[in-house]
Amino acid sequence: MSEERAGPRAWTPGAIRELAMNFQPSRILLSAVELRLFSLIGGGALTAAEVAARAGTQPRATDRLLNALCALQLLAKRDGRFWNTADGRRFLDDASPEFAAGLGHTAGMWHSWSGLTEAVREGRPALRAPINDRGDGWLQPFIAAMHYRAVQHAPRIAALVGLDGVGRALDVGGGSGAFAMEFARQRPGLEAVVFDLPNVVPLTRAYIAGAGLGERVTAAAGDYLADPLPGGFDLVFLSAVVHSNAPEENARLVRSCAAAVNPGGRVAVVDFVMDRDRLEPPAGALFALNMLVATDHGDTFTEEEIRGWMTDAGLGAGPRIDTGFGTAIIIGTADRRS
């Protein structure tokens, strides 16, 4: 809660200027990611002209960007040649199994955040195409970013939600299916369905096939705000979904989820869960602005709001469960006599 926050930070003009200038290293890294410079260098040692030839960029400008990456200690340079540092090769070369895939989406977020001033003036972002119409250039990095984060969080979140008695699970807006696949791994015999938009589902199926779980995890196409959800599930799971919607949309969505569970089944919401002052967790307060610049009506919501949607849907909301990742879980249980 906000009463437990640390005391106010003592700001100085220098610290304020440093904060204001933090966009520079961020933009340097994101441009390098967009141009795939770390991947193009790979395990070699190349001149700026050689990198530029591979990247299709202007040599002098490429040299200056590579120098800046050296200043950030993401690249190294000697005798006019550049190579990846060990960490750069490990996390920023897309051939590495530990590649930080989410940075492609972060580069897209940069453009949305540049419109924050206008979004605050107008109360909404510049008009953007619906997710199902944005094309693979936006969608694939977005799903990759969500997958990269989800696979790290899924084992703990699945354990916290609890899978005892769950034979069928529905992952609504499940993207890559990372959570549905983790449910299947943790509980033998469990079958899961990922419900997402029509242009997301082919990506979902590719992730599922890559994991070798196609016999137990499937994908169904639809719009959770417009189409009925399939039914007969013991668990309906919503991770990083409610923050994209308006409150009235979430109330309708939770009702739809409640209709999709069997008697005694559960609806689990995982997201930033804010205190009444909307200050805690701090990452949630920042993320509310991400929703302001990126969606028409998205936000981060309070525990009271989420519990209200569950109560209105006839679900009994259980205690808040903190995940350890800055998010929390609230689980609503359907009446066993339904």
BELJOFEN-V116243 format. One record per residue. N is the residue number from 1. RES is the residue in one small letter. PSI is psi in degrees with one decimal (NA if undefined). BURIAL is 1 if it has 9 or more other C-alpha atoms within 8 Angstrom, else 0. Layout:
# BELJOFEN-V116243
n:res:psi:burial
N:RES:PSI:BURIAL
N:RES:PSI:BURIAL
This chain:
# BELJOFEN-V116243
n:res:psi:burial
1:m:163.1:0
2:s:-25.8:0
3:e:-21.0:0
4:e:3.9:0
5:r:153.6:0
6:a:160.6:0
7:g:165.4:0
8:p:143.4:0
9:r:141.6:0
10:a:102.1:0
11:w:146.4:0
12:t:160.8:0
13:p:-38.4:0
14:g:-41.4:0
15:a:-36.7:0
16:i:-42.5:1
17:r:-39.3:0
18:e:-43.4:0
19:l:-44.8:0
20:a:-30.1:0
21:m:0.6:0
22:n:-14.2:0
23:f:-22.7:0
24:q:-55.1:0
25:p:-33.6:0
26:s:-46.6:0
27:r:-36.1:0
28:i:-49.2:1
29:l:-46.6:1
30:l:-36.9:1
31:s:-40.7:1
32:a:-37.9:1
33:v:-45.3:1
34:e:-36.0:1
35:l:-5.6:0
36:r:36.3:1
37:l:-41.6:1
38:f:-39.9:1
39:s:-37.3:1
40:l:-33.9:1
41:i:-41.3:1
42:g:-127.5:1
43:g:11.3:0
44:g:-176.5:0
45:a:107.1:1
46:l:151.8:1
47:t:164.5:1
48:a:-38.5:1
49:a:-37.7:1
50:e:-41.3:0
51:v:-44.6:1
52:a:-38.7:1
53:a:-39.3:1
54:r:-36.1:0
55:a:-16.2:1
56:g:37.0:0
57:t:171.0:1
58:q:130.0:0
59:p:-48.0:1
60:r:-44.7:0
61:a:-38.1:0
62:t:-41.8:1
63:d:-42.1:1
64:r:-37.8:0
65:l:-42.0:1
66:l:-39.3:1
67:n:-42.1:1
68:a:-37.0:1
69:l:-32.1:1
70:c:-39.8:1
71:a:-30.9:0
72:l:-1.0:0
73:q:30.5:0
74:l:-24.6:1
75:l:165.2:1
76:a:158.6:1
77:k:138.9:1
78:r:136.6:0
79:d:39.5:0
80:g:8.0:0
81:r:145.6:1
82:f:143.2:1
83:w:161.5:1
84:n:139.7:1
85:t:168.3:1
86:a:-42.8:0
87:d:-37.1:1
88:g:-44.5:1
89:r:-38.0:1
90:r:-42.2:1
91:f:-16.4:1
92:l:-7.4:1
93:d:119.5:1
94:d:-3.1:1
95:a:-10.5:0
96:s:139.7:1
97:p:-15.6:0
98:e:17.4:0
99:f:132.0:1
100:a:79.9:1
101:a:-24.8:1
102:g:-14.2:1
103:l:-23.7:1
104:g:-41.2:1
105:h:-36.7:1
106:t:-37.7:1
107:a:-37.0:1
108:g:-36.5:1
109:m:-32.4:1
110:w:-45.1:0
111:h:-37.2:0
112:s:-43.4:1
113:w:-23.6:1
114:s:-14.1:0
115:g:17.3:1
116:l:-43.1:1
117:t:-47.7:0
118:e:-35.0:0
119:a:-37.3:1
120:v:-39.0:1
121:r:-43.6:0
122:e:-18.4:0
123:g:6.7:0
124:r:158.5:1
125:p:171.6:1
126:a:148.2:0
127:l:132.9:0
128:r:150.6:0
129:a:148.2:0
130:p:154.7:0
131:i:-39.9:0
132:n:-7.3:1
133:d:9.9:0
134:r:-11.4:1
135:g:163.7:0
136:d:-27.5:0
137:g:-29.4:0
138:w:-42.1:1
139:l:-45.7:1
140:q:-45.8:1
141:p:-33.8:1
142:f:-49.3:1
143:i:-37.8:1
144:a:-40.1:1
145:a:-44.4:1
146:m:-38.2:1
147:h:-43.8:1
148:y:-43.3:1
149:r:-42.5:1
150:a:-40.0:1
151:v:-25.2:1
152:q:-33.5:0
153:h:-24.2:1
154:a:-43.7:1
155:p:-44.5:1
156:r:-42.9:0
157:i:-40.3:1
158:a:-41.9:1
159:a:-38.6:0
160:l:-37.7:0
161:v:-40.6:1
162:g:128.0:0
163:l:6.8:1
164:d:131.0:0
165:g:2.4:0
166:v:112.8:1
167:g:-31.0:1
168:r:133.4:1
169:a:143.2:1
170:l:121.2:1
171:d:102.2:1
172:v:128.2:1
173:g:37.1:1
174:g:-2.5:1
175:g:-117.2:1
176:s:-14.2:1
177:g:16.8:1
178:a:-42.3:1
179:f:-42.5:1
180:a:-41.3:1
181:m:-37.3:1
182:e:-37.1:1
183:f:-44.1:1
184:a:-36.8:1
185:r:-40.1:0
186:q:-23.7:0
187:r:101.7:0
188:p:135.4:0
189:g:-17.8:0
190:l:136.7:1
191:e:137.6:1
192:a:147.9:1
193:v:130.9:1
194:v:123.6:1
195:f:116.9:1
196:d:178.3:1
197:l:155.9:1
198:p:-35.8:1
199:n:-9.3:0
200:v:-36.2:1
201:v:-39.7:1
202:p:-36.8:0
203:l:-41.4:1
204:t:-48.9:1
205:r:-34.0:1
206:a:-41.8:0
207:y:-42.6:1
208:i:-44.1:1
209:a:-39.6:1
210:g:-28.1:0
211:a:-6.2:0
212:g:30.1:0
213:l:20.2:1
214:g:-21.6:1
215:e:-19.7:0
216:r:-15.6:1
217:v:123.9:1
218:t:172.2:1
219:a:141.8:1
220:a:138.8:1
221:a:139.6:1
222:g:170.4:1
223:d:112.5:0
224:y:-17.6:1
225:l:-12.8:0
226:a:-29.1:0
227:d:148.6:0
228:p:146.2:0
229:l:149.0:1
230:p:158.5:0
231:g:-178.1:0
232:g:34.9:0
233:f:151.2:1
234:d:-23.0:1
235:l:128.5:1
236:v:127.7:1
237:f:130.6:1
238:l:100.7:1
239:s:126.8:1
240:a:42.2:0
241:v:-49.1:1
242:v:-25.2:1
243:h:-12.3:1
244:s:-9.5:1
245:n:164.2:1
246:a:157.3:1
247:p:-43.3:0
248:e:-30.7:0
249:e:-39.4:1
250:n:-37.5:1
251:a:-42.4:1
252:r:-39.6:1
253:l:-43.7:1
254:v:-35.5:1
255:r:-41.3:1
256:s:-39.6:1
257:c:-41.0:1
258:a:-35.3:1
259:a:-19.5:0
260:a:-9.7:1
261:v:150.6:1
262:n:162.6:1
263:p:131.2:1
264:g:-1.0:1
265:g:172.6:1
266:r:148.6:1
267:v:119.4:1
268:a:125.2:1
269:v:123.6:1
270:v:123.0:1
271:d:178.2:1
272:f:129.2:1
273:v:110.4:1
274:m:153.9:1
275:d:175.8:1
276:r:-29.5:0
277:d:-7.0:0
278:r:34.6:1
279:l:-24.7:1
280:e:137.5:1
281:p:149.8:1
282:p:-37.1:0
283:a:-31.8:0
284:g:-35.6:1
285:a:-39.5:1
286:l:-39.1:0
287:f:-27.3:1
288:a:-35.1:1
289:l:-33.9:1
290:n:-39.0:1
291:m:-33.6:1
292:l:-42.2:1
293:v:-14.1:1
294:a:-15.5:1
295:t:163.7:1
296:d:-37.3:0
297:h:3.4:1
298:g:161.8:1
299:d:174.5:1
300:t:145.6:1
301:f:155.2:1
302:t:161.1:1
303:e:-39.8:1
304:e:-41.8:0
305:e:-45.4:0
306:i:-42.7:1
307:r:-36.0:1
308:g:-42.4:0
309:w:-40.1:1
310:m:-43.8:1
311:t:-44.3:1
312:d:-26.3:1
313:a:3.2:1
314:g:19.6:1
315:l:144.5:1
316:g:112.5:1
317:a:129.6:1
318:g:-174.1:0
319:p:153.6:0
320:r:136.2:1
321:i:114.2:0
322:d:136.3:1
323:t:-21.2:1
324:g:-3.0:0
325:f:10.8:0
326:g:-12.6:1
327:t:176.4:1
328:a:163.1:1
329:i:134.2:1
330:i:127.7:1
331:i:127.8:1
332:g:134.7:1
333:t:132.8:1
334:a:150.9:1
335:d:133.5:1
336:r:-16.4:0
337:r:0.0:0
338:s:NA:0
